[in-house]
Amino acid sequence: MKKNLTALMAGLVFGLGLTVSQMVNPDKVLSFLDIFGSWDPSLAFVMGSALAVTAVGYFVVGKRETPLFAEKFEIPGKREIDAPLAIGAVLFGIGWGLVGLCPGPAISALSLGGLKVIGFFAAMAGGMAIFQFTKRYWAGES
């Protein structure tokens, strides 16, 4: 229960931060990405702030031997860049550049509505389903 409540609170704070910073506004994001047009650098401050908070978080958590709400820390061990990572990064960038949304802000923006957001979310969910299917197929689990 404590773990779920903590996850809920973290998700609410994350969603609120995305909304306040306007990361859920596709036009704001597209203006940030348009470096040769009407560039709006304000989201760079949002991203820089997120990096600073994350760095402090890693520093504080790094001093602990165990996490507060789990048995052990879950730190990814994979360090190499492989095809799935590169393809995922390219698809992420294409989606972000075309629509101005990525997964976190898209989920937060669902509460605001709009066909663009709903369409993006549906395409994202469909892409995840296709990925899970192809992942099982390639692993021979069909």
BAFI-3210 file (N, C-alpha, C; in Angstrom, 3 decimals, decimal comma, padded with zeros to 6 digits):
// residues 142
n [1|2|3|4|5|6|7|8|9|10|11|12|13|14|15|16|17|18|19|20|21|22|23|24|25|26|27|28|29|30|31|32|33|34|35|36|37|38|39|40|41|42|43|44|45|46|47|48|49|50|51|52|53|54|55|56|57|58|59|60|61|62|63|64|65|66|67|68|69|70|71|72|73|74|75|76|77|78|79|80|81|82|83|84|85|86|87|88|89|90|91|92|93|94|95|96|97|98|99|100|101|102|103|104|105|106|107|108|109|110|111|112|113|114|115|116|117|118|119|120|121|122|123|124|125|126|127|128|129|130|131|132|133|134|135|136|137|138|139|140|141|142]
n.u [000,822|001,898|003,890|002,384|000,941|003,018|003,951|001,695|001,636|004,111|003,597|001,500|002,806|004,717|003,047|001,770|003,972|004,676|002,424|002,381|004,807|004,217|004,815|002,922|001,705|001,508|002,097|003,842|006,009|006,725|007,509|009,788|011,384|011,777|014,344|015,359|013,379|010,693|011,940|011,547|013,130|012,407|011,686|014,097|015,048|013,281|013,996|016,680|016,346|015,065|017,134|018,939|017,508|017,285|019,996|020,635|018,883|019,951|022,399|021,622|020,134|022,094|023,639|022,263|021,753|019,659|016,541|013,632|011,035|011,258|012,834|015,375|017,629|016,828|018,768|019,583|021,590|022,502|024,547|025,306|024,733|022,235|020,403|017,511|017,392|018,406|016,543|014,201|014,846|014,977|012,319|010,995|012,016|011,057|008,262|008,018|008,940|007,123|004,568|004,800|004,542|005,410|005,568|005,097|004,094|001,931|000,213|-000,415|-001,639|-003,976|-005,965|-006,644|-007,811|-008,767|-008,435|-005,938|-004,230|-005,523|-005,431|-002,628|-002,051|-003,480|-002,088|000,420|-000,137|-000,911|001,520|003,077|001,801|002,257|005,033|005,337|004,181|005,876|008,270|007,856|007,452|009,948|011,458|010,598|008,272|005,721]
n.v [-001,194|001,257|001,560|001,805|004,148|005,967|005,813|006,811|009,453|010,392|010,233|012,086|014,476|014,558|014,744|017,186|018,890|018,654|019,819|022,453|023,402|023,513|021,421|019,741|021,032|020,872|022,851|024,605|022,916|022,266|024,789|025,051|023,111|024,162|025,405|026,965|028,666|030,194|030,069|028,971|029,083|028,390|025,857|024,603|025,410|024,079|021,418|021,496|022,060|019,708|017,873|018,794|018,328|015,545|014,818|015,614|013,920|011,354|011,604|011,796|009,404|007,591|007,374|005,740|002,391|000,672|000,957|002,962|001,876|-000,640|-003,849|-003,886|-001,796|-001,008|-000,907|-000,291|-002,565|-002,818|-001,346|-000,910|000,442|-000,655|-002,050|-002,040|000,034|002,256|002,409|002,855|005,353|006,947|006,724|007,883|010,522|011,293|011,181|013,082|015,367|015,637|015,844|017,065|015,919|013,569|010,362|010,744|013,511|013,189|011,405|012,937|015,074|013,945|014,475|017,018|016,765|016,775|016,079|015,692|014,912|012,606|011,045|010,788|009,393|007,005|006,028|005,694|003,753|001,679|001,289|000,366|-002,057|-003,417|-003,570|-005,268|-007,615|-008,202|-008,497|-010,805|-012,547|-012,507|-013,612|-016,152|-016,980|-016,994]
n.w [000,000|000,837|-001,063|-003,442|-002,906|-002,757|-005,401|-006,720|-005,721|-006,704|-009,450|-009,687|-008,931|-010,977|-013,273|-012,687|-012,747|-015,463|-016,599|-015,503|-016,520|-019,159|-020,854|-021,783|-023,773|-027,064|-029,032|-027,730|-027,260|-029,912|-030,744|-029,224|-030,403|-032,917|-033,958|-036,018|-036,680|-035,173|-032,478|-029,139|-026,273|-023,670|-022,650|-022,385|-019,939|-018,298|-018,816|-018,014|-015,296|-014,525|-014,934|-012,989|-010,586|-010,763|-010,634|-008,007|-006,675|-007,368|-006,051|-003,334|-002,992|-003,649|-001,387|000,268|001,488|000,944|-000,823|000,109|-000,284|-001,466|-001,990|-003,102|-005,023|-008,383|-010,868|-014,157|-015,969|-018,510|-020,904|-023,521|-026,808|-028,781|-031,616|-031,053|-029,111|-030,539|-032,666|-031,210|-030,072|-032,368|-033,316|-031,138|-031,295|-033,827|-033,411|-031,353|-032,646|-034,786|-033,623|-031,124|-028,684|-026,136|-024,422|-021,464|-021,137|-022,922|-021,627|-019,375|-020,690|-021,563|-019,749|-020,437|-022,854|-026,360|-029,821|-031,038|-028,971|-028,031|-030,353|-030,636|-028,265|-028,718|-030,968|-029,794|-027,825|-029,542|-030,895|-028,763|-028,237|-030,649|-030,496|-028,230|-029,231|-031,452|-030,119|-028,576|-030,716|-032,057|-030,076|-030,178|-028,913|-029,864]
ca.u [000,000|002,794|004,571|001,416|000,647|004,197|003,938|000,622|002,077|005,162|002,941|000,766|003,784|005,277|002,029|001,594|005,155|004,558|001,366|002,821|005,894|003,623|005,303|001,739|001,218|002,285|002,583|004,994|007,115|007,147|008,251|011,112|012,140|011,955|015,499|015,630|012,184|010,299|012,432|011,195|014,079|011,975|011,663|015,457|015,138|012,529|014,830|017,850|015,894|014,822|018,447|019,502|016,778|017,677|021,371|020,556|018,229|020,932|023,393|021,011|019,792|023,344|024,185|021,456|022,063|018,447|015,485|012,618|009,829|011,551|013,864|016,686|017,623|016,733|019,609|019,836|022,970|022,832|025,181|025,610|023,701|021,903|019,403|016,225|017,542|018,549|015,259|013,280|015,215|014,582|010,857|010,652|012,330|010,126|006,962|008,103|009,088|005,926|003,353|005,075|004,223|006,072|004,660|004,679|003,163|000,707|-000,679|-000,900|-002,495|-005,272|-006,946|-007,036|-008,608|-008,337|-008,245|-004,513|-003,684|-006,148|-004,854|-001,244|-002,076|-003,913|-000,968|001,466|-000,573|-000,816|002,941|003,547|001,234|003,009|006,354|005,244|003,926|007,077|009,292|007,571|007,633|011,374|011,994|010,090|007,215|004,440]
ca.v [000,000|002,413|001,660|002,308|005,541|006,742|005,877|007,734|010,813|010,743|010,447|013,350|015,569|014,569|015,284|018,600|019,579|018,710|020,767|023,807|023,797|023,511|020,310|019,084|021,891|020,535|024,040|025,101|021,985|022,438|026,059|024,774|022,302|024,929|026,263|027,862|029,480|030,982|029,248|029,348|028,315|028,256|024,453|024,215|025,624|022,981|020,214|021,701|021,903|018,278|017,232|019,177|017,597|014,141|014,685|015,665|012,671|010,261|011,822|011,455|007,977|006,830|007,218|004,733|000,996|000,075|001,946|003,055|001,088|-001,838|-004,685|-003,531|-000,808|-001,557|-000,080|-001,009|-002,990|-002,763|-000,067|-000,756|000,951|-001,696|-001,648|-001,619|001,337|003,278|002,527|003,504|006,763|007,601|006,825|008,885|011,837|011,591|011,477|014,337|016,448|015,795|016,130|017,900|015,160|012,298|009,570|011,339|014,614|012,733|010,857|014,085|015,905|013,299|015,146|018,259|016,387|017,186|014,972|015,495|014,158|011,275|010,328|010,435|008,352|005,760|005,556|005,259|002,477|000,701|001,010|-000,478|-003,390|-004,027|-003,904|-006,453|-008,757|-008,530|-008,937|-012,223|-013,295|-012,656|-014,501|-017,490|-017,314|-016,777]
ca.w [000,000|000,928|-002,353|-004,418|-002,576|-003,158|-006,866|-007,091|-005,417|-007,659|-010,739|-009,630|-008,959|-012,328|-014,176|-012,377|-013,273|-016,925|-016,941|-015,153|-017,422|-020,498|-021,679|-022,333|-024,849|-028,259|-029,740|-026,969|-027,518|-031,301|-030,810|-028,658|-031,364|-034,145|-033,673|-037,139|-036,917|-033,995|-031,368|-027,770|-025,464|-022,276|-022,206|-022,023|-018,492|-017,688|-018,920|-017,156|-013,910|-014,312|-014,788|-011,691|-009,545|-010,886|-010,130|-006,539|-006,266|-007,452|-005,003|-002,046|-002,986|-003,727|-000,045|000,974|001,168|000,388|-001,071|001,158|-000,531|-002,256|-001,372|-003,642|-006,100|-009,734|-011,723|-015,414|-016,150|-019,928|-021,225|-024,946|-027,709|-029,743|-032,618|-030,473|-028,463|-031,584|-033,370|-030,271|-029,953|-033,616|-033,324|-030,127|-031,847|-034,927|-032,816|-030,610|-033,615|-035,623|-032,871|-029,958|-027,479|-025,862|-023,574|-020,193|-021,370|-023,599|-020,603|-018,595|-021,543|-021,761|-018,895|-021,102|-024,015|-027,687|-030,753|-031,299|-027,844|-028,032|-031,497|-030,304|-027,239|-029,364|-031,791|-028,869|-027,250|-030,619|-031,101|-027,656|-028,448|-031,763|-029,975|-027,372|-030,102|-032,226|-029,168|-028,296|-031,962|-032,298|-029,031|-030,456|-027,962|-030,536]
c.u [000,871|003,496|003,632|001,077|001,808|004,245|002,865|001,053|003,163|004,562|002,179|001,708|004,397|004,291|001,783|002,763|005,108|003,519|001,800|003,896|005,454|004,205|004,137|001,129|002,056|002,844|003,818|006,219|007,631|007,902|009,655|011,991|012,462|013,113|015,828|014,436|011,895|010,643|012,048|012,071|013,612|011,960|013,064|015,666|014,393|013,393|016,075|017,496|015,650|016,138|019,078|018,828|017,161|019,078|021,390|019,933|019,187|021,983|022,845|020,730|021,050|023,982|023,422|021,884|020,876|017,426|014,445|011,463|010,052|012,669|015,270|016,520|017,580|017,491|019,905|021,323|023,444|023,375|025,408|024,406|023,461|020,796|018,066|016,299|017,611|017,227|014,242|013,562|014,789|013,062|010,362|010,862|011,398|008,764|006,952|008,165|007,855|004,726|003,582|004,713|005,146|005,245|004,196|003,711|001,870|-000,283|-001,255|-001,891|-003,850|-006,352|-007,430|-007,882|-008,001|-008,028|-006,774|-003,892|-004,240|-005,595|-003,426|-001,216|-002,479|-002,789|000,160|001,110|-000,508|000,626|003,506|003,044|001,978|004,395|006,305|005,018|005,196|008,201|009,104|007,817|009,118|012,016|011,497|008,979|005,830|003,384]
c.v [001,265|002,661|002,255|003,773|006,446|006,891|006,844|009,182|011,272|011,044|011,756|014,550|015,697|015,192|016,763|019,419|019,708|019,744|022,205|024,299|023,876|022,446|019,528|019,884|021,622|021,750|024,626|024,227|022,154|023,754|025,893|024,028|023,056|025,922|027,236|028,759|030,337|030,210|029,831|028,512|028,000|026,806|023,927|024,389|024,521|021,719|020,317|021,537|020,433|017,527|017,545|018,417|016,116|013,917|014,710|014,375|011,491|010,394|011,379|009,956|007,117|006,586|006,161|003,324|000,280|001,174|001,934|002,071|-000,124|-002,610|-004,310|-002,453|-001,536|-000,636|-000,859|-001,343|-002,885|-001,385|000,147|-000,221|-000,118|-001,205|-001,255|-000,255|002,448|003,491|003,226|004,990|007,541|007,778|007,858|010,293|012,239|011,973|012,811|015,519|016,690|016,320|017,065|017,234|013,960|011,599|010,230|012,499|014,185|012,173|011,987|014,911|015,249|013,971|016,457|017,993|016,858|015,988|014,663|014,614|012,739|010,439|009,892|009,300|007,011|005,173|005,024|003,902|001,365|000,313|000,125|-001,907|-004,121|-004,430|-005,173|-007,710|-009,167|-009,016|-010,418|-013,084|-013,553|-013,587|-015,925|-017,943|-017,276|-017,674]
c.w [000,000|-000,405|-003,414|-004,169|-002,981|-004,675|-007,352|-006,870|-006,397|-009,031|-010,779|-009,677|-010,352|-013,314|-013,953|-012,916|-014,787|-017,352|-016,676|-016,119|-018,883|-021,426|-022,286|-023,482|-026,103|-028,996|-029,056|-027,252|-028,946|-031,494|-030,241|-029,666|-032,649|-033,985|-034,813|-037,471|-035,701|-032,722|-030,016|-026,841|-024,045|-021,788|-021,894|-020,517|-017,742|-017,686|-018,039|-015,685|-013,586|-014,140|-013,440|-010,550|-009,574|-010,341|-008,610|-006,007|-006,294|-006,355|-003,646|-001,953|-002,998|-002,373|000,768|000,566|000,551|000,128|000,059|000,961|-001,426|-001,565|-001,834|-004,712|-007,445|-010,680|-012,999|-015,566|-017,586|-020,280|-022,725|-025,715|-028,762|-030,677|-031,990|-029,789|-029,503|-032,325|-032,475|-030,137|-031,200|-033,673|-032,310|-030,691|-032,965|-034,359|-032,099|-031,578|-034,463|-034,837|-031,687|-028,655|-027,358|-024,789|-022,273|-020,369|-022,064|-022,590|-019,754|-019,405|-021,826|-020,918|-019,510|-022,336|-025,324|-028,565|-031,006|-030,212|-027,832|-029,180|-031,230|-029,301|-027,844|-030,215|-030,905|-028,266|-028,306|-030,901|-030,002|-027,816|-029,567|-031,290|-029,132|-028,208|-030,848|-031,322|-028,833|-029,536|-032,231|-031,272|-029,213|-029,514|-028,586|-029,985]
res [m|k|k|n|l|t|a|l|m|a|g|l|v|f|g|l|g|l|t|v|s|q|m|v|n|p|d|k|v|l|s|f|l|d|i|f|g|s|w|d|p|s|l|a|f|v|m|g|s|a|l|a|v|t|a|v|g|y|f|v|v|g|k|r|e|t|p|l|f|a|e|k|f|e|i|p|g|k|r|e|i|d|a|p|l|a|i|g|a|v|l|f|g|i|g|w|g|l|v|g|l|c|p|g|p|a|i|s|a|l|s|l|g|g|l|k|v|i|g|f|f|a|a|m|a|g|g|m|a|i|f|q|f|t|k|r|y|w|a|g|e|s]
***
